[in-house]
Amino acid sequence: TRLHPLAKVSTQTAQPMIVEEAVSEIRKDDYLLKLPEGLDSFNVMPHAPARPIQAKVVSIFDGVGEAGQFQTITLDKGELDGLDKGTVVSLYKRGRQVRVNLSNNLIRKPKDKDTVELVSIPAEEIGLAMVYRTGTHVSSAIILESIKNVNRGDLLSTPGQDLDTFDSKPTTLPNTKK
């Protein structure tokens, strides 16, 4: 605007922007920040952990119950545990036990005399995640790929872990019959 024909006064005006690609939703009240000159904080070289790591998912970004590809998760390990920007870790579902009814007739409801057994389901690898922000004892990672939903309590470890020797202490149910 011009207050005087020879003097220009700066004003703030909205500028158009086209988003050509996004990793996740852009919502109302999200911020767009300019990256300071010379700061390469987003240039990360993916690499394996420097030493064996056993971490756990403690939260999922945006407070949702499950996460999938390209969502952020928070881990219970950080810089002091050997994680740094670019560390790639595998995601695992913890081994668990489930109750199954081994009766011949699957249509009727189980009775006291039916055989109910516990079946162990081993740990399984479900994807990969890369750490992009670290703190002393916590870090944030982005899920690069996953074949199942990622939940709080799921485990993270060095890629290529031998599942036969995986230290995942299965969740157990009390050994009672129904």
N, C-alpha and C positions, 0 to 999 in steps of 0.2 A: 504494500500500500504506500501511497505517497501523501505525506502531510504537506509537503511543499514540493513544487515541481523539480527542485534540484536535490532534495534530500530523500534518501531511501530509508525506510524503517523496516527492519526484519520482522517477519511474522512467522508463526508456526503454521504450516499447512500439512494436510494429510497427503501422503505420497502413495501411489498405487504399488502393489507388490503382487507378484504371481508366484505361488508355491508350486514348483514343478514336481517335487517329490517329498514325501514325508514318511518318517519311520513310524510315527504314531499320530493319534488325533491331535489336531490343533483346536483348542477350546477357548471359549470366552475367558478373558482375564489372563491368558498366557502372555508371556513377555517375549519380545524380540530384542536381543542384545547384540551389540557390535563387539566382535572379538578384537581386543587390543592389538595394535600393530606388533608384529614380531613374536607374538605368543602362539606357539604351536601345540596348545594343550589338547587339541583333538587329533593330532597325528600320533597314533599309537601303533607300535609294532607288536602283533600277536606273538606270544611265546609260551612255552610250557613253564610250569612252576619251577623255580630254582631248586626246590626241595619238596619232598612229599607233603601233601596238604590234605587235611580232613576238615571240611567246613560244613556249616549248616545254613539253610535259608531261614532267616529270622523274620523277614517281612517282605511284602510285595508292594511295589510302588503303586500309588493311588488307592491303597487300602482294599484292594480286591482280594478275593479268596484264592484265586488261581491265576497263574501267569502262563503266557505262551511266548512264541517267538517275538523278539524285539521289545519285550517288556523288561523293566528294571527290577532286580531283586537285591535285597540287602543280605550280606553274609556276616557271620559272627567271627570272622578272622580279618586281619588287616596287615599293615606293614610289618609289625613285630612278628607276625606268623609266616612271613615270606611272600606275601602278595604285593604286587605292584601293578601299575597301569599296563594293560596288555596281556596279563596272565590269563591263559585259557584253561578252564577246568571243565571236567565232565560232570553232568548232573545225574543223580541216581535216585530211584525210588528205594526206600528202605525195605529190607526184607520184612515179612509180616506173616502172621498166622491167621487163618480164617476157619470158621466152623463150617463143616459140611455134613449133610445128612446122608449116610450111606445105605439107607433103606432101599429095597427094590422098587417099591411103589412111590414114585415121585409126585403123584397127584394128591394123595391124602396128606394131612398135617402130621408132623412127627408126634409120636406117643412116647410114653416113658420107656418102653422096651426098644425103641428104635436106636440104632447105633449112630452116635454123633461123634465125629472125629475132628481133630485139628489138622489142617494141612498147611505146611510151610511153603510160602511163596518166597523165592530168593530175591535178593537185591537185583535191580535191573538198571542198565544205563538208559537214560531217556533223552539226553541231549548235551549241548555244549553251551558254556557261557564265558564271556570275557569281562574281566575286571577293568573298569574305566575310571574309578575314583577310589582312593584308599584313605583310611584314617589309621590311627594307631591299632585299634582292635576291631574295626568294622570296615567293610568295603561295599561298593556298589558294583553290580555286574549287569550286563545286558545279555539276554538269552539269544544266542546266535541261531540255534536250531533246537527243536524238541519234538519228540514223537508222542508225548503225553503231556498233560497239564502239569505244571510245576506248582507245588504247594509248600506252605511253611513246614519246616521240619525235614524237607528233602535234603539229601546230602550232596556235597560237591567234593571231588577228589581229583587227583592227577589223571589226565586222560590215559586211556588204555589200561586201567586198573583191572587186575585179575579178579573177577567176581567170586571165584571159589575161595579166595583168601581175603575178600573185602571185609573190613571190620565195620559191619553195619548193625550189630546187635538188633536182631529182629524184634519188632513189637510183638508181645505175646498176650494171649488171652488166658484167663484162668482155666485150668483143665477140669471143667465141670460138665456134667451131662445135663441136658435139658429134657 
